[in-house]
Amino acid sequence: MDQLLHDFSPGLFFMQAIILLILIVLMRKFAWKPILDALQTREDGIQDALDSAENAKLEMQNLQADNQKLLQEARAEREEMLKEAREMKNTMIEDAKSEAEAQANKMIVQAQAAIEGASIAACACTIILFACASASDLASSIIVFFISRASLSISSRSALASCNNFWLSA
């Protein structure tokens, strides 16, 4: 350091100071403005990117909220559709049950009518058979009466008895 103080030249110092000032003026005139413009452009680009990222973030949040809303609406619609399907199923089952009951009741009524008709027919047949048997008994009694009056032979009486047995067994 001592040597620097001994080698100090005031002319050289002023010359270097003048060159430095000229260099600063030239730099300010030709380089400083483009450098500041480049820095400003870069800063504006970074700010735009940050603003775009913030807008994208807000838009993403809005989309997520919309998606959640749509998802809830879809779930509610699905539940409504399931509820309607259950109601339709229950209605169809009840309709089928009531229709089956109506058909069963109709078949029971028809069966009862058929049974009643068959009963009436059986009763009529029984009455007819009873009437036939009674008529046969009456006829055989009348014939026996007339035969006994007419004093027929014993063989004709046995023939009449077998005829009477035939009608009774029918």
C-alpha positions in Angstrom: 0.0 0.0 0.0 2.8 2.3 0.7 4.0 1.8 -2.8 0.7 2.8 -4.2 0.9 6.1 -2.4 4.4 6.7 -3.7 3.5 5.8 -7.3 0.4 7.9 -7.4 0.2 10.1 -10.4 -2.5 12.8 -10.4 -2.5 13.1 -14.2 -3.1 9.5 -14.7 -5.8 9.6 -12.0 -7.6 12.5 -13.8 -7.3 10.8 -17.2 -8.8 7.6 -15.8 -11.6 9.6 -14.1 -12.4 11.3 -17.5 -12.4 8.0 -19.3 -14.7 6.5 -16.6 -17.1 9.5 -17.0 -17.1 9.2 -20.8 -17.7 5.4 -20.5 -20.6 6.1 -18.1 -22.1 8.7 -20.4 -21.8 6.3 -23.4 -23.2 3.4 -21.5 -26.0 5.6 -20.3 -26.8 6.8 -23.8 -26.5 3.5 -25.7 -26.6 0.6 -23.3 -28.5 1.6 -20.2 -31.8 2.2 -21.9 -31.9 -1.2 -23.8 -30.8 -3.0 -20.6 -33.6 -1.3 -18.6 -36.1 -2.1 -21.4 -35.0 -5.7 -21.4 -35.3 -5.9 -17.6 -38.8 -4.2 -17.8 -39.9 -6.6 -20.5 -38.7 -9.6 -18.4 -40.5 -8.2 -15.3 -43.7 -7.7 -17.3 -43.5 -11.2 -18.7 -43.0 -12.6 -15.2 -45.9 -10.6 -13.9 -48.1 -11.8 -16.8 -47.2 -15.4 -16.1 -48.0 -14.9 -12.4 -51.3 -13.3 -13.3 -52.1 -16.1 -15.7 -51.2 -18.7 -13.1 -53.5 -17.0 -10.6 -56.3 -16.8 -13.1 -55.8 -20.5 -14.0 -55.9 -21.3 -10.3 -59.2 -19.4 -9.9 -60.6 -21.0 -13.0 -59.6 -24.4 -11.7 -61.3 -23.7 -8.4 -64.5 -22.6 -10.3 -64.3 -25.8 -12.5 -63.9 -28.0 -9.4 -66.9 -26.2 -7.7 -68.9 -26.7 -10.9 -67.9 -30.4 -11.1 -68.9 -30.9 -7.5 -72.2 -29.2 -8.2 -72.8 -31.4 -11.3 -71.8 -34.5 -9.3 -74.3 -33.6 -6.6 -77.0 -33.0 -9.1 -76.2 -36.3 -10.8 -76.3 -38.1 -7.5 -79.7 -36.5 -6.7 -81.0 -37.4 -10.1 -79.8 -41.0 -9.7 -81.5 -41.2 -6.3 -84.7 -39.8 -7.8 -84.5 -42.3 -10.7 -83.9 -45.2 -8.2 -86.9 -44.0 -6.1 -89.1 -43.9 -9.2 -87.9 -47.3 -10.3 -88.7 -48.7 -6.8 -92.1 -47.1 -6.9 -92.8 -48.5 -10.4 -91.6 -52.0 -9.2 -93.9 -51.8 -6.2 -96.8 -50.6 -8.3 -96.3 -53.4 -10.8 -96.1 -56.0 -8.1 -99.3 -54.7 -6.5 -101.0 -54.6 -9.9 -99.9 -58.2 -10.6 -101.1 -59.3 -7.2 -104.5 -57.7 -7.5 -104.9 -59.1 -11.1 -103.9 -62.5 -9.9 -106.3 -62.2 -7.0 -109.1 -61.2 -9.4 -108.3 -64.1 -11.7 -108.2 -66.5 -8.7 -111.5 -65.2 -7.4 -113.0 -65.5 -10.9 -111.7 -69.1 -11.1 -113.1 -69.9 -7.7 -116.5 -68.5 -8.6 -116.4 -70.5 -11.8 -115.3 -73.6 -10.0 -118.1 -73.1 -7.4 -120.6 -72.6 -10.2 -119.4 -75.8 -11.9 -119.5 -77.6 -8.6 -123.0 -76.3 -7.9 -124.1 -77.3 -11.4 -122.6 -80.7 -11.0 -124.3 -81.0 -7.6 -127.6 -80.0 -9.1 -127.0 -82.5 -11.9 -126.1 -85.2 -9.4 -129.2 -84.4 -7.4 -131.3 -84.5 -10.5 -129.8 -87.8 -11.5 -130.4 -89.1 -8.0 -134.0 -87.9 -8.0 -134.4 -89.5 -11.5 -132.9 -92.8 -10.3 -135.0 -92.7 -7.2 -138.1 -91.9 -9.3 -137.2 -94.8 -11.6 -136.6 -97.1 -8.7 -139.9 -96.0 -7.2 -141.7 -96.4 -10.5 -140.1 -99.8 -10.9 -141.2 -100.8 -7.4 -144.6 -99.5 -8.0 -144.8 -101.3 -11.4 -143.6 -104.5 -9.9 -146.0 -104.2 -7.0 -148.9 -103.5 -9.4 -147.8 -106.5 -11.6 -147.5 -108.7 -8.5 -150.9 -107.6 -7.4 -152.5 -108.4 -10.7 -150.6 -111.6 -11.0 -151.7 -112.7 -7.6 -155.2 -111.9 -8.6 -154.9 -113.7 -11.7 -153.4 -116.7 -10.0 -150.4 -117.0 -12.1 -148.0 -119.7 -11.7 -145.0 -119.6 -9.3 -142.5 -119.5 -12.1 -143.9 -116.2 -13.4 -143.6 -114.7 -9.9 -139.9 -115.6 -9.7 -139.3 -114.0 -13.1 -141.0 -110.9 -11.9 -138.9 -110.8 -8.8 -135.7 -111.1 -10.9 -136.9 -108.2 -13.1 -137.6 -106.2 -10.0 -134.1 -106.9 -8.7 -132.6 -105.8 -12.0 -134.3 -102.4 -11.9 -133.3 -101.9 -8.3 -129.7 -102.6 -9.0 -129.6 -100.1 -11.8 
